[in-house]
Amino acid sequence: MNGLSEEQRLTVSAYCQKVLVWVEEVYYKKFDSNRLDLLNLYEETTPIIWNGYTMKGASGIQAALQQLPTTTHRIESIDCQPIHSTEADPSIRFILVTVNGTVNYAGEITYLFHQAFVVRAEGKDLKIVYDCYRWLATG
């Protein structure tokens, strides 16, 4: 992170750590237990690409989530990287999150998956502004 002061590096590191915990402890727990609660984690206009299908907005996301059977996600790896922002407000941070793992549907079939998020961190609030979820293969 060349060009950042020590204070800026610590701030970025703290945001990334917060997002790592949020993704694992909030996002995937909601996905596997009460997935309609996920709607609160997305901005209203967030585009989502789900295995090649594009959805946008709360209504598109809600319809897709309601069609899925029960799930159990197992996270193998999570990585967070800050994205340089041109926002006038330096308290707004964008963070790229990549996740790899397995997801089991209704106790019957398991897929390897990769998910990439862009999360906007503003103060204490975290919102997903982009989401791309992809099955890689059956596990």
C-alpha positions as CSV (number, residue, x, y, z in Angstrom):
1,M,0.0,0.0,0.0
2,N,2.5,2.6,-1.2
3,G,1.6,6.2,-0.7
4,L,-0.5,5.6,2.4
5,S,0.5,6.9,5.8
6,E,0.7,4.5,8.7
7,E,-2.6,5.8,10.0
8,Q,-4.3,5.2,6.6
9,R,-2.8,1.7,6.4
10,L,-4.2,0.9,9.9
11,T,-7.6,2.3,8.9
12,V,-7.7,0.2,5.7
13,S,-6.6,-2.9,7.6
14,A,-9.3,-2.4,10.3
15,Y,-12.0,-2.0,7.6
16,C,-10.8,-5.2,5.8
17,Q,-10.8,-7.1,9.1
18,K,-14.3,-5.8,9.9
19,V,-15.5,-7.0,6.5
20,L,-13.9,-10.4,6.8
21,V,-15.9,-11.0,10.1
22,W,-19.1,-9.5,8.6
23,V,-19.0,-11.8,5.5
24,E,-18.5,-14.9,7.5
25,E,-20.5,-14.2,10.7
26,V,-23.3,-12.1,9.2
27,Y,-23.7,-12.7,5.5
28,Y,-23.4,-16.5,5.3
29,K,-25.1,-17.1,8.5
30,K,-28.1,-15.2,7.2
31,F,-27.9,-16.9,3.9
32,D,-28.1,-20.3,5.5
33,S,-30.7,-19.5,8.2
34,N,-33.0,-16.6,7.2
35,R,-31.9,-15.5,3.7
36,L,-34.6,-12.8,3.3
37,D,-32.6,-10.9,6.0
38,L,-29.9,-10.6,3.3
39,L,-31.9,-7.9,1.5
40,N,-30.9,-5.4,4.2
41,L,-27.2,-6.0,3.3
42,Y,-27.6,-4.9,-0.3
43,E,-28.0,-1.4,-1.7
44,E,-31.3,-0.9,-3.6
45,T,-29.6,-0.9,-7.0
46,T,-27.0,-3.6,-6.4
47,P,-26.4,-5.8,-9.5
48,I,-26.1,-9.5,-8.7
49,I,-24.8,-12.1,-11.1
50,W,-25.8,-15.6,-10.0
51,N,-24.3,-18.3,-12.2
52,G,-24.6,-16.1,-15.3
53,Y,-28.1,-14.7,-14.5
54,T,-28.4,-11.0,-13.7
55,M,-30.7,-9.6,-11.0
56,K,-31.0,-6.1,-9.8
57,G,-32.7,-4.5,-6.8
58,A,-34.5,-5.9,-3.8
59,S,-37.4,-7.5,-5.8
60,G,-35.0,-9.4,-8.1
61,I,-32.9,-10.6,-5.3
62,Q,-35.9,-11.6,-3.1
63,A,-37.5,-13.7,-5.9
64,A,-34.2,-15.5,-6.5
65,L,-33.6,-16.2,-2.9
66,Q,-37.1,-17.6,-2.3
67,Q,-36.6,-20.2,-5.0
68,L,-33.4,-21.7,-3.5
69,P,-33.6,-24.8,-1.3
70,T,-32.0,-24.7,2.2
71,T,-28.3,-24.2,2.1
72,T,-25.2,-24.9,4.1
73,H,-22.1,-22.9,3.2
74,R,-18.6,-23.9,4.2
75,I,-16.0,-21.2,3.7
76,E,-12.5,-22.3,2.6
77,S,-11.0,-18.9,2.1
78,I,-11.9,-15.2,2.2
79,D,-9.7,-12.3,1.0
80,C,-10.3,-8.6,1.3
81,Q,-8.6,-5.9,-0.7
82,P,-9.2,-2.1,-0.5
83,I,-10.3,-0.4,-3.7
84,H,-9.0,3.0,-4.3
85,S,-11.9,5.4,-4.0
86,T,-12.4,8.8,-5.7
87,E,-15.2,9.6,-3.3
88,A,-15.0,13.1,-1.9
89,D,-15.8,11.7,1.6
90,P,-12.7,9.8,2.8
91,S,-14.9,7.9,5.4
92,I,-16.4,5.9,2.5
93,R,-14.3,2.9,1.7
94,F,-14.9,0.2,-1.0
95,I,-13.5,-3.3,-0.4
96,L,-13.3,-6.2,-2.8
97,V,-14.1,-9.5,-1.1
98,T,-13.5,-12.9,-2.6
99,V,-14.8,-16.1,-1.1
100,N,-14.2,-19.7,-2.0
101,G,-15.9,-22.7,-0.4
102,T,-18.6,-25.3,-0.8
103,V,-22.4,-25.0,-0.6
104,N,-24.8,-27.8,0.0
105,Y,-28.4,-27.6,-1.2
106,A,-31.1,-29.3,0.7
107,G,-28.6,-31.9,2.0
108,E,-28.4,-33.5,-1.5
109,I,-25.9,-31.8,-3.8
110,T,-22.7,-29.9,-3.0
111,Y,-21.0,-27.4,-5.3
112,L,-17.7,-25.6,-5.0
113,F,-18.4,-21.9,-5.3
114,H,-16.6,-18.6,-5.8
115,Q,-18.2,-15.3,-4.8
116,A,-16.9,-11.8,-5.3
117,F,-18.4,-8.8,-3.5
118,V,-17.7,-5.1,-3.5
119,V,-18.7,-3.8,-0.1
120,R,-19.2,-0.1,0.7
121,A,-18.1,0.7,4.2
122,E,-19.3,4.0,5.5
123,G,-18.8,4.6,9.2
124,K,-20.3,1.5,10.9
125,D,-22.5,0.6,7.9
126,L,-21.6,-2.1,5.4
127,K,-23.6,-2.5,2.2
128,I,-23.0,-4.8,-0.8
129,V,-22.8,-2.7,-4.0
130,Y,-21.9,-5.6,-6.4
131,D,-22.1,-9.4,-6.1
132,C,-21.1,-12.2,-8.4
133,Y,-21.7,-15.8,-7.3
134,R,-20.5,-18.7,-9.4
135,W,-20.6,-22.5,-9.0
136,L,-17.3,-24.0,-10.0
137,A,-18.0,-27.7,-9.9
138,T,-19.8,-30.3,-7.9
139,G,-17.9,-31.2,-4.8
